[in-house]
Amino acid sequence: MAKETAAELLAQAKKQYGTPAERADRVDGASLASGLAKAHGHEAAGAPRGRRA
């Protein structure tokens, strides 16, 4: 296994995971999407099913 310096590891992590601000933006987007999915799921669960006579 090659020995890597701390600077190289930090650069690699930044490239893979982004900056803290970018990660926060992804978390905000994921939270919004999750909330919308839950709301749509609740709406679908309350919708009438089958045929009504």
C-alpha positions as CSV (number, residue, x, y, z in Angstrom):
1,M,0.0,0.0,0.0
2,A,1.4,3.4,-0.9
3,K,2.0,5.9,1.8
4,E,0.1,9.1,1.2
5,T,0.6,12.4,2.9
6,A,-2.2,14.1,4.8
7,A,-2.4,16.8,2.1
8,E,-3.0,14.1,-0.6
9,L,-5.6,12.4,1.5
10,L,-7.4,15.7,2.1
11,A,-7.3,16.6,-1.5
12,Q,-8.8,13.2,-2.4
13,A,-11.5,13.5,0.2
14,K,-12.4,17.0,-1.1
15,K,-12.6,15.6,-4.7
16,Q,-14.8,12.7,-3.6
17,Y,-17.1,14.4,-1.1
18,G,-17.0,18.1,-1.9
19,T,-16.6,21.0,0.4
20,P,-18.6,21.4,3.6
21,A,-20.8,23.9,1.9
22,E,-21.5,21.5,-1.0
23,R,-22.3,18.7,1.4
24,A,-24.7,21.0,3.3
25,D,-26.4,21.8,0.0
26,R,-26.8,18.1,-0.8
27,V,-28.2,17.4,2.6
28,D,-30.8,20.3,2.2
29,G,-31.8,18.9,-1.2
30,A,-32.1,15.4,0.1
31,S,-34.2,16.6,3.1
32,L,-36.6,18.4,0.7
33,A,-36.9,15.4,-1.6
34,S,-37.6,13.1,1.4
35,G,-40.2,15.4,2.7
36,L,-42.0,15.6,-0.7
37,A,-41.9,11.9,-1.1
38,K,-43.5,11.4,2.4
39,A,-46.2,13.9,1.5
40,H,-47.0,12.2,-1.8
41,G,-47.0,8.9,0.0
42,H,-49.6,10.1,2.5
43,E,-51.7,11.6,-0.3
44,A,-51.6,8.3,-2.2
45,A,-52.5,6.3,0.9
46,G,-55.6,8.4,1.5
47,A,-56.8,8.2,-2.1
48,P,-59.8,6.0,-2.8
49,R,-58.9,2.7,-4.4
50,G,-60.9,0.5,-6.7
51,R,-64.3,1.1,-8.2
52,R,-67.0,3.1,-6.5
53,A,-70.6,2.4,-7.5
